[in-house]
Amino acid sequence: MAMVWYEIKRILLRPSCQIALLLLLLMSGRFCIQVMWGSESAYWINEDGQMETGYNAMQKLRVAQAEWSGELNQELLEKALAELKQAESEGESHPEDPDYAYKRCQGLQHIRSLMNQAFKSDYIWKYEDYYLTETVDEKQLSNFYENRVTQLRNWLYDENSVAYSWFSEAEKQYLIRNYESLETPFEVDYTTGWDMAYRVSYYIILYGNIFATFLVSGIFANEFRWKADSVYFSTALGRKRGTLAKLTAGFLLTTVVYWGILLTVNLLVLSCMGFDGGNCPIQTNYKYWNSIYNLTFSQKQLLALGDGYLLWMFLSAFVMLVSAASRSVSLAVTIPSLLMLGTSFLERNGYVNSVSKIMLLFPHNMANVEYASRHIVLYSVFGNIVPPITIQRVMYPCITLVLAILCYQIFRRKQIR
């Protein structure tokens, strides 16, 4: 371990690494402010019709939603529908205040969105009609959960739907069983804290890895840059234990930095914005109504953090491999960053199909559990039907291990120039 700690000290004493760590911390703080108090924070419409954001708005929303939390059964659905219709009716007598109905029902907007999803016509991907609840009859509420499965069946078996030819019969039955296995009735609650924690984590995982790669980019390349390779390779254990110590130091430093920042940020966000709703299924957020992952919000957050860690470990191995092979710090930083940003750019700008099975397995989507959770994509592996997140959790640790072995073999066989 002495060699590992020595390598870590060498890394941390480099000015470029210290700057990278500082920028990573500043960026993390900036994302926290943006999500909790900035443009992406929770909002509340006050009596004057002004939009409030930040911590105070979150507290008001939290209190308002507490009245509409609990088991989303027939009784709560009927109560919410009656309140929505009454608010809309009274809103007609307040033409001077177009936001009257919305302000009155801010605490049950999450239930309204779920109703809009459950009673929309045709397929599961039809856009939400905000005013659909005005046409819903109380008798229809008994089909609230059944409609979710019905919408899926309609989408899968309509010959005019892309899903009809997209999925095999086995995959269709897999999806239907998955939908039917979701426990109902849902437990609903305020979940904004978990949503914010995810968004902050996503930004840090996706963009923070650019700075994190600086930490390991010079582990191997600097031996040549500082002309220390002749000394290093001439020692008895330099090529074997020394190389292994460098790899261990790189992975250990990445691990400490990742979990140190992400756990701190998550505890900060959830402490400020609330741990409430962690045991609610993600389908209680209308964005995940169609999700094939039967997870709670806390499970989804743990999955996101775990996948982000696998991504950072993969990138660390990739950076160290390029560093050892090219003897260049610049290339070690540039090539992995281009892989991440390049594929993300192509996907965001429509140059490739954003729901392509191949693109969902690219590294940048490892950081985006929300994206995978909101799309229905399946793979057939040795006769088994599996979703993309399952494949990623097996594929990337294997790739990381292969890259680490290649890095070890390449560096220990380097010739002194």
C-alpha positions in Angstrom: 0.0 0.0 0.0 3.0 2.3 0.5 3.5 2.5 -3.3 -0.2 3.3 -3.8 -0.2 6.1 -1.3 3.0 7.4 -2.9 1.3 7.5 -6.3 -1.7 9.3 -4.9 0.4 11.9 -3.3 2.2 12.5 -6.6 -1.1 13.0 -8.3 -2.5 15.4 -5.7 0.7 17.5 -5.7 0.4 18.3 -9.4 -1.1 21.8 -9.8 -3.2 20.7 -12.7 -4.9 18.1 -10.5 -5.5 20.6 -7.7 -7.1 23.0 -10.2 -9.2 20.1 -11.6 -10.4 19.2 -8.1 -11.2 22.9 -7.3 -13.2 23.2 -10.6 -15.0 20.0 -9.9 -16.1 21.3 -6.5 -17.1 24.7 -7.8 -19.1 23.0 -10.6 -20.8 20.8 -8.1 -21.8 23.8 -6.0 -23.0 25.6 -9.0 -25.3 22.7 -10.0 -26.7 22.5 -6.5 -27.6 26.2 -6.6 -29.1 25.9 -10.1 -31.3 23.0 -9.1 -32.3 24.1 -5.6 -32.6 27.9 -6.0 -32.2 28.6 -9.7 -34.2 28.0 -12.9 -34.7 24.3 -12.2 -35.9 24.6 -8.6 -39.4 23.8 -7.4 -41.8 26.7 -7.9 -45.0 28.0 -6.3 -47.6 30.5 -7.6 -48.5 32.8 -4.7 -51.8 34.7 -4.2 -50.5 37.6 -6.3 -49.8 35.3 -9.3 -46.1 35.6 -8.9 -43.9 32.6 -9.2 -41.7 31.8 -6.2 -38.7 29.5 -6.4 -36.1 28.0 -4.1 -36.4 26.7 -0.6 -39.5 28.7 0.5 -41.4 27.6 -2.6 -40.4 24.0 -1.9 -41.7 24.2 1.6 -45.1 25.5 0.5 -45.4 22.8 -2.1 -44.4 20.2 0.4 -47.1 21.3 2.8 -49.7 21.5 0.1 -48.9 18.0 -1.2 -49.0 16.5 2.3 -52.8 16.8 2.2 -52.8 14.7 -1.0 -50.4 12.0 0.0 -51.0 8.4 0.9 -52.5 5.4 -0.9 -53.8 6.5 -4.3 -57.0 4.4 -4.1 -60.5 5.1 -5.4 -61.3 7.4 -2.5 -58.3 9.7 -3.0 -58.8 9.7 -6.8 -62.5 10.7 -6.4 -61.6 13.4 -3.9 -58.9 14.8 -6.2 -61.1 14.8 -9.2 -63.9 16.5 -7.3 -61.5 19.2 -6.1 -60.1 19.8 -9.6 -63.5 20.1 -11.1 -64.7 22.5 -8.4 -61.6 24.6 -8.7 -62.1 24.9 -12.5 -65.8 25.7 -12.0 -65.0 28.4 -9.5 -62.2 29.7 -11.7 -64.8 30.7 -14.3 -66.2 33.2 -11.9 -62.8 34.8 -11.5 -61.9 35.9 -15.0 -59.5 38.5 -13.6 -57.4 35.6 -12.2 -56.6 33.1 -15.0 -54.5 31.1 -12.5 -57.2 30.7 -9.9 -57.8 27.0 -10.4 -54.1 26.2 -10.6 -53.2 28.1 -7.5 -55.9 26.3 -5.5 -54.9 22.9 -6.7 -51.1 23.2 -6.6 -50.9 20.4 -4.0 -52.5 17.8 -6.2 -51.0 18.5 -9.6 -49.0 15.3 -9.3 -52.3 13.4 -9.1 -53.8 15.4 -12.0 -50.9 14.5 -14.2 -51.3 10.8 -13.4 -55.0 11.1 -14.3 -54.1 12.7 -17.6 -51.8 9.9 -18.3 -54.3 7.2 -17.3 -57.2 8.4 -19.4 -55.5 9.7 -22.5 -56.7 7.9 -25.6 -54.8 5.6 -27.9 -51.2 4.8 -27.0 -49.0 5.2 -24.0 -46.9 7.8 -25.9 -49.7 10.2 -26.7 -48.9 13.7 -25.4 -50.5 14.7 -22.1 -53.6 16.9 -22.3 -53.6 19.1 -19.2 -57.3 19.7 -19.3 -58.2 16.0 -19.8 -59.4 15.6 -16.2 -62.3 18.0 -16.9 -63.8 15.3 -19.2 -63.1 12.3 -16.8 -66.2 10.9 -15.1 -66.0 9.6 -11.5 -67.1 6.1 -12.7 -64.0 5.9 -15.0 -61.7 6.1 -12.0 -62.1 2.4 -11.3 -60.1 1.8 -14.5 -57.2 4.1 -13.4 -54.6 1.3 -13.0 -56.0 -1.0 -15.6 -55.8 1.7 -18.3 -52.0 1.7 -18.0 -51.8 -2.0 -19.1 -54.5 -1.4 -21.7 -52.6 1.5 -23.3 -49.5 -0.7 -23.5 -51.5 -3.6 -25.1 -53.0 -1.1 -27.7 -49.6 0.2 -28.5 -48.0 -3.3 -28.9 -50.8 -4.9 -30.9 -52.0 -2.2 -33.2 -50.7 -2.9 -36.7 -50.3 0.8 -37.3 -48.0 1.2 -34.4 -44.2 1.0 -34.6 -44.2 -1.3 -31.6 -46.2 -4.0 -33.6 -43.1 -4.9 -35.6 -40.5 -3.5 -33.2 -41.0 -6.1 -30.5 -41.3 -9.9 -30.8 -44.2 -11.7 -29.2 -42.0 -12.8 -26.4 -40.9 -9.2 -25.8 -44.5 -8.0 -25.8 -45.5 -10.6 -23.2 -42.5 -9.6 -21.1 -43.6 -6.0 -21.2 -47.2 -6.9 -20.3 -46.1 -9.1 -17.4 -43.8 -6.3 -16.2 -46.6 -3.7 -16.2 -49.0 -6.1 -14.4 -46.4 -6.9 -11.8 -46.3 -3.3 -10.6 -47.9 -3.1 -7.1 -51.0 -1.1 -7.0 -52.5 1.1 -5.6 -49.6 3.5 -5.7 -48.3 5.3 -2.6 -48.1 9.0 -3.5 -46.2 11.8 -1.7 -44.1 14.8 -2.2 -41.0 13.6 -4.2 -39.4 16.8 -5.4 -36.4 16.3 -3.2 -35.5 13.0 -4.9 -36.1 14.6 -8.3 -33.7 17.4 -7.5 -31.1 15.0 -6.1 -31.2 13.1 -9.3 -30.8 16.1 -11.5 -27.8 17.4 -9.5 -26.2 13.9 -9.5 -26.8 13.6 -13.3 -25.1 16.9 -14.1 -22.1 16.1 -11.8 -21.7 12.6 -13.2 -22.0 13.7 -16.8 -19.9 16.9 -16.8 -17.7 16.3 -13.7 -16.0 13.3 -15.3 -14.2 15.8 -17.7 -12.4 17.2 -14.7 -12.0 13.9 -13.0 -10.1 12.5 -15.9 -7.3 15.1 -15.2 -6.6 13.3 -12.0 -5.5 10.1 -13.7 -4.4 11.4 -17.0 -0.7 11.8 -16.0 -0.2 8.7 -13.9 1.6 6.9 -16.7 2.4 9.7 -19.2 4.2 11.8 -16.7 6.9 9.1 -16.2 8.0 9.8 -19.8 7.4 13.5 -19.6 9.6 13.8 -16.6 12.2 11.5 -18.1 11.7 9.2 -15.0 10.9 6.1 -17.1 14.5 4.9 -17.1 14.7 4.9 -13.3 11.2 3.5 -13.0 11.7 0.6 -15.3 15.2 -0.3 -14.0 13.9 -1.0 -10.4 13.2 -4.5 -9.4 9.5 -4.1 -9.0 8.9 -1.1 -11.3 7.3 -2.9 -14.2 5.0 -5.2 -12.1 4.2 -3.9 -8.7 4.8 -0.3 -9.6 2.4 -0.5 -12.6 -0.2 -2.2 -10.4 0.2 0.5 -7.8 -0.4 3.2 -10.4 -3.6 1.5 -11.6 -4.8 1.0 -8.0 -4.0 4.6 -7.1 -6.0 5.8 -10.1 -9.1 3.7 -9.3 -8.9 4.5 -5.6 -8.6 8.2 -6.1 -11.5 8.2 -8.6 -13.6 6.2 -6.1 -12.9 8.6 -3.2 -13.5 11.7 -5.3 -16.7 10.3 -6.8 -18.4 9.1 -3.6 -17.1 12.0 -1.6 -18.7 14.5 -3.8 -21.9 12.6 -4.8 -22.8 11.5 -1.3 -22.2 15.0 0.1 -24.3 16.6 -2.6 -27.1 14.1 -2.3 -27.3 14.5 1.5 -27.2 18.3 1.2 -30.0 18.4 -1.4 -32.3 15.8 0.3 -31.7 17.5 3.7 -32.8 20.8 2.3 -35.5 19.6 -0.1 -36.8 16.6 1.8 -36.5 12.8 1.9 -40.2 12.4 1.6 -41.5 10.0 -1.1 -38.5 7.8 -1.2 -40.7 4.7 -1.0 -43.1 5.8 -3.7 -42.9 4.1 -7.1 -41.3 6.2 -9.8 -44.5 5.7 -11.9 -46.2 8.3 -9.5 -44.3 10.9 -11.5 -46.0 11.3 -14.8 -42.7 11.3 -16.6 -42.2 7.6 -15.6 -45.8 6.5 -16.1 -44.7 4.2 -18.9 -41.5 3.0 -17.3 -40.7 -0.7 -17.3 -38.6 -0.4 -14.2 -40.6 -1.1 -11.1 -38.4 1.0 -8.8 -39.0 3.5 -5.9 -37.5 6.9 -6.0 -34.8 6.0 -3.5 -34.0 2.8 -5.5 -33.8 4.9 -8.7 -31.4 7.3 -7.0 -29.1 4.5 -5.8 -29.2 3.0 -9.3 -28.2 6.3 -10.8 -25.3 6.7 -8.4 -24.1 3.2 -9.0 -24.3 3.5 -12.7 -22.5 6.8 -12.5 -19.7 5.2 -10.5 -19.3 2.5 -13.1 -19.1 5.2 -15.8 -16.3 7.1 -13.9 -14.4 3.8 -13.4 -14.7 3.0 -17.1 -13.5 6.4 -18.0 -10.6 6.2 -15.6 -9.5 2.9 -17.1 -9.8 4.4 -20.6 -7.8 7.5 -19.7 -5.0 5.5 -18.0 -4.9 3.2 -21.0 -4.5 6.1 -23.5 -2.0 7.7 -21.1 0.2 4.5 -21.0 -0.1 3.8 -24.7 0.4 7.4 -26.1 2.7 8.8 -23.4 0.6 12.0 -23.7 -1.4 13.7 -21.0 -3.3 15.7 -23.7 -4.4 12.7 -25.6 -5.4 10.9 -22.4 -7.8 13.7 -21.5 -9.0 14.5 -25.0 -9.9 11.1 -26.5 -12.3 9.9 -23.7 -13.9 13.4 -23.4 -14.6 13.4 -27.2 -16.2 9.9 -26.8 -18.5 11.2 -24.1 -19.4 14.6 -25.6 -19.3 13.5 -29.2 -21.9 10.7 -28.9 -24.1 12.9 -26.6 -23.9 15.7 -29.2 -24.9 13.4 -32.1 -27.8 12.1 -30.1 -29.1 15.5 -28.9 -28.9 17.0 -32.4 -30.7 14.1 -34.1 -27.9 12.7 -36.2 -28.7 9.3 -34.9 -31.9 7.7 -33.6 -32.1 8.8 -30.0 -33.8 5.5 -29.0 -31.4 3.3 -31.0 -30.5 0.2 -29.1 -26.8 0.9 -29.8 -26.9 4.5 -28.6 -28.5 3.5 -25.3 -25.4 1.5 -24.5 -23.0 4.3 -25.1 -21.2 5.7 -22.1 -23.0 9.1 -21.9 -26.3 7.2 -21.3 -24.8 5.4 -18.3 -25.2 8.7 -16.5 -28.8 9.2 -17.6 -31.0 6.6 -15.8 -34.0 8.9 -16.3 -33.6 8.6 -20.1 -33.5 4.8 -20.0 -36.4 4.6 -17.5 -38.7 6.6 -19.8 -38.1 4.6 -23.0 -39.1 1.1 -23.7 -36.2 -0.7 -25.2 -35.4 -4.4 -24.8 -32.5 -6.7 -25.8 -32.4 -10.4 -26.4 -29.3 -12.0 -25.0 -28.9 -15.8 -25.3 -32.6 -16.2 -25.4 -33.2 -13.9 -22.3 -35.0 -10.6 -22.6 -33.2 -7.8 -20.7 -33.5 -4.0 -20.5 -30.6 -1.7 -21.3 -29.8 -0.8 -17.7 -29.2 -4.5 -16.9 -26.8 -4.9 -19.8 -24.9 -1.7 -18.9 -24.3 -2.9 -15.4 -22.7 -6.1 -16.7 -21.0 -4.7 -19.8 -19.1 -1.7 -18.3 -17.4 -3.5 -15.4 -16.2 -6.1 -17.9 -14.9 -3.4 -20.3 -13.3 -1.6 -17.4 -11.5 -4.8 -16.3 -10.3 -5.4 -19.9 -9.0 -1.8 -20.2 -7.2 -2.1 -16.9 -5.5 -5.4 -17.9 -4.5 -3.8 -21.3 -3.1 -0.8 -19.5 -1.1 -2.9 -17.2 0.4 -5.0 -20.0 1.1 -2.1 -22.3 2.9 0.0 -19.7 5.0 -2.8 -18.1 6.3 -3.7 -21.6 7.2 -0.1 -22.6 10.7 0.4 -23.9 12.9 3.2 -22.6 13.6 5.8 -25.2 
